[in-house]
């Protein structure tokens, strides 16, 4: 996004605070590829994967949809289109 960063607030810190509050499955990913790999490892047929964010997050959603389609065709599982 085009907003200036808030001093002291980072993605890593946000995930750490989420974990402190009981969201024990919250994880930090340092790259788009790492996000895609994490979701591919966790998502199961019928799951809803929702991406929310600003800036270029739409690119991750697009790449993730393509990767999920490829994974489904390789494993023979049926997923709804992204």
PyMOL commands that set and color helices and strands:
alter all, ss='L'
color gray80, all
select helices_A, chain A and resi 11-20+32-42+57-75
alter helices_A, ss='H'
color red, helices_A
deselect
rebuild
show_as cartoon
